[in-house]
Amino acid sequence: MKKSEIFETVIRELTEAAISKRKENLDDSEQQLYAEVVTLSSQARDIVRWLSKDQ
């Protein structure tokens, strides 16, 4: 594994851990916003899945 790949993996894991810890401490309004982002992200993935490579 290249050094850059190791750094990328470490950064990704640290970011995921920080996001997970932050999600534990969300207040009600932040939880609603997070839920909306999750929904919109899912919808965006579904739309992109149907697009051709040219689009």
Sequence and secondary structure as in RCSB ss.txt:
>XXXX:A:sequence
MKKSEIFETVIRELTEAAISKRKENLDDSEQQLYAEVVTLSSQARDIVRWLSKDQ
>XXXX:A:secstr
  HHHHHHHHHHHHHHHHHHHHHHT  HHHHHHHHHHHHHHHHHHHHHHHS S  
